[in-house]
Amino acid sequence: MSAFTPYNLRRLKRAASQIVVLGIALALLALLGNSVRQGFAARGVDFSFDFLQAPAGFEISEGVTLTADGLTAYASSMTNLQALGAGLANTVKVALVAIVLSTIVGVAMGVCRLSTNWLVRALAFGLTEFLRNTPLLIQLTFWYVAVVLQLPGIKEAPQVLGAIISQQGLWLPKPTVTGGTGLLIAAMALIPLGLLPIKAAEGRRRGLGVAVGVILGLAFLLGLRLGVDLPEAGRFRASGGMAVSPEYAALLIAITVNSAAYISEIVRGAIEALPRGQWEAADAIGLSRRHVLGDVVLPQVFRVVMPSFGNQYISLAKNTSLGIAIGYPDLFNVYGTVSNQTGRSLEGVLLAMGIYLGLSWLISLAVNLVNRRMKIPGAR
């Protein structure tokens, strides 16, 4: 039997065309790189990343970076690489919290879009359309200038559930653990061990309860003390608790509500795409609307929307770069300062692009793992 069957020939043609396209792309990149190198050489400038090891010499309002002693608050005596690390940490700090909050708010708004209550449905529609059809930069400026900076000063700042809310920032209660923190962290490893072998939802809740019960029992036996560090207002600033800068708060709120609007539309579309028979079958057995959404509709929706959620999460992470507009020291902001200080604009922008690309890949990987975990066994 000849190896050159029509099917094999088609495969060879496809492979050959892909190799040709890849070769052309690599050739264009090599040509571009050679042109840039020659342009730099003509001006007596070398292409190098040695500037990353030079002292930064500038301050960053907030952020931690990696040192030999672990995560440490950034200082101007550290290197440019550590300054970029502090910017990356600030970017991740916003992105992770915003992903969680926007998912919760977005799912709730998506469900409200289909509410049987006209007022709730109309309000959700109006809010979603407003947020999706106005620029994020304008929304960010509004939250920062018209909301956060209009809060009262530290002396007149209200205290809500132990938190101090002022234009100088937010101070939140911080949980504290004393007397064997390492043992508590080791005990918390029992949570995934209690969940991994369990498949059913009821079994997962039961396994989680057992794991938490074991952790609390070990905490009692080991003499661990759990407490809360409450902030106290001072003359100019508060002390204690967990401090949140006004720039971080404004950026987090803006990105969260903006992304929640897009997520709500994804959820609404997925719910409406479900066969009507799902609702009718749930109504036939007497389930309330709350149980229909929680036990029938949303579990199926999440299996469908995870890829779309991943795209929105990646967009959210890249939108953190708008923090430069209000002075938040994210990766893009710090990159700009490093480039201005060292004159290494090309090297800096390539490095920043590579970091954002890596961050997007990590988000995509995490979403794909969750999507694979939620996939129905045996389904394609």
VENUR-V844709 format. One record per run of one state. SS is the DSSP state (alpha for helix, beta for strand, coil for the rest). FROM is the first residue (numbers start at 1). TO is the last residue. If there is no record, write none. Layout:
SS,FROM,TO / SS,FROM,TO
//
This chain:
coil,1,5 / alpha,6,42 / coil,43,49 / alpha,50,53 / coil,54,54 / beta,55,55 / coil,56,63 / beta,64,67 / coil,68,69 / beta,70,73 / coil,74,78 / beta,79,79 / alpha,80,112 / coil,113,117 / alpha,118,132 / coil,133,135 / alpha,136,150 / coil,151,157 / beta,158,160 / coil,161,162 / beta,163,166 / coil,167,168 / beta,169,172 / coil,173,173 / beta,174,178 / coil,179,180 / alpha,181,188 / coil,189,189 / alpha,190,196 / coil,197,200 / alpha,201,221 / coil,222,224 / beta,225,229 / coil,230,231 / beta,232,233 / coil,234,237 / beta,238,239 / coil,240,241 / beta,242,244 / coil,245,245 / alpha,246,273 / coil,274,275 / alpha,276,284 / coil,285,288 / alpha,289,326 / coil,327,330 / alpha,331,342 / coil,343,344 / alpha,345,374 / coil,375,380
//
